[in-house]
Amino acid sequence: MARRGRTSIVREVKESLQAIDKIGESKRDAKRNGTSGIHSKKQMANTMSDAQNFVKWCRSEHGAKSICELKERHYIAYLAHLDEKGVSQGHRVNVETSLRLLEKGFKERSKRFSDNTFTLIRFCPERRLEKPVIGSDVKNRSYTEKEVQLIRENCSEEVTKAVDLMSEIGLRVKEAVNVRVEHFIPNDRGTGWCLTISNGSGITKGGRFRQLDVPQHLEKKLESWIADKSPEERIVDVSYSTVRDGVNAACKRSDVEQAGRGCHGFRHTYARERMNQLMTTEQKQMMNRVLENRKLGRSADYGILSEHDKQLYIAAKRAMDQIHSELGHGKNRWELAMRYMGD
């Protein structure tokens, strides 16, 4: 086993989070195997920042020189400190998530040393201090059909391709710029195209599998995009930042208010359009009823008693799960449905 040398508490944070670095690995598979950790670069950056701010505060205020010296009282005092500073509840919830990942990472890091007593270290309370307010930050981030068209008209050809892939297929901006010709194959019916990403490493979030049919009205555009390109070539020949900057500039030129929507707003547009395609009016009403239950902290099917309502609930949930699958989300994600499909 490796021997433990002297190191700083800030460096311990870095080494601990690196010990649970699962970027590029399937989050679903990791959960199934009990090896989950940090699965995205954004989560790593946020967790690193939160955790380092925490240990620096503990070092300054309590003299802590190592993570092994941290106790629940430090955790509790730090959250109170953030509250006194006026840090929002939503951010405090995120900080708690980061600190729990730090604890998990420190235990994993400690397995490398012959003294495994550090694997028993616990500074996070069993129960969180901050309870998320479900749906408190929900707002409709979708673009209207007219807004999407105005943005398209003010983008370069390559950025417009990305806009189409985001709004018509629901891809994230990084997915839109990384998807390749080989990922589009004839569908099972033999009359159109299907996006199939079997190994999503470096493309989809968490490397997840993704499959969905290309809308019929997008087929001719797609065929023109892939013409004369080799299978390994990307559809969009510009970078992630170029697309984001291009959409931002297009919104300004066309007087489209972004209001925090950015490129992600196109995925919201996709989700709501798919709702209109897959759900009847009654099913959408049931979806709103279920989402209201969840906002109030109730079970999704609270008060759904009649056989008619139960069938509507089943149909609405089936459609929701399909839309989430197309977006690259898992099943039973009511909290995401609030954001992508709620009023």
Secondary structure, DSSP 8 states (H G I E B T S, - for coil): -B------HHHHHHHHHHTTB-TTS-HHHHHHHT---B-SHHHHHHHHHHHHHHHHHHHHHH---SGGG--HHHHHHHHHHHHHTT--HHHHHHHHHHHHHHHHHHHHHHTTBS-GGGGG---S-SS-SS---TTTT-------HHHHHHHHHTS-HHHHHHHHHHHHH---HHHHHH-BGGGEEE-TTSSSEEEEES--TTTSGGG--EEEE--GGGHHHHHHHHTT--TTSBSS-S-HHHHHHHHHHHHHHTT---TT-TTHHHHHHHHHHHHHHH--HHHHHHHHHHHHHHHTT--TTTT--SHHHHHHHHHHHHHHHHHHHHHT--SS-HHHHHHHH--
